[in-house]
Amino acid sequence: MLADDHTILVEAFRKLLEPHFEVVGTVSDGRALLETAPQLKPDVIIVDIGMPLMNGLEAASRLKELIPAVKLIFLTMNEDPDLAVEAIHRGASGYLLKSSAASELIHAIQMSLKAKPYITPKIARGMQRAFINNPGPRARAKTLTPRQREVVQLLAEGKSMKEVADVLNVTPRTVAFHKYRIMEELSLKTTADLIQFAIKSGILVT
């Protein structure tokens, strides 16, 4: 299964992979991934980190609870080794860059199916340093509930409280309650502070 919000890339990946594997479905955001993957039950999911509505890391964490056996391979443009470390903490079987060779992606899938992790050599060395500096998942973001992290991402994407409420199927008042509770807990004063927190903590991945 493929999860990426860039349609052209998804189609390119599908054509690349179909001679070797069955592609059972594609989605373009993290919430759709959470809804669709448990129904399709893929063996492997190729997932981007920076997706709208719910980022790939958050979706991956929840998917590992819903489908523990699924193999998650992150394929991203982001070369931040801290994100790669976070992905491994959340159960990733592989981590590649979109600049990696096509053969490397196929190799990573084959490795994951043998229960062997694969990290692209392009960031492996940086990850060693990041593991030393960041032995556990990003702490401040972890103090938030899953629903609070969803609210933070959606607000940081520039959505209004009403738009956030529509996505989450709650009232705008509930969104406002979450927003101000989060800002109080994290000692944030403005929406700009909230966006900065979302980026630094990896909730909003650019």
Secondary structure, 3 states (H helix, E strand, C coil): CEECCCHHHHHHHHHHHCCCCCCCCEECCHHHHHHHHHHHCCCEEEECCCCCCCCHHHHHHHHHHHCCCCEEEEEECCCCHHHHHHHHHCCCCEEEECCCCHHHHHHHHHHHHCCCCEECHHHHHHHHHHHHHCCCCCHHHHCCCHHHHHHHHHHHCCCCHHHHHHHHCCCHHHHHHHHHHHHHHCCCCCHHHHHHHHHHCCCCCC
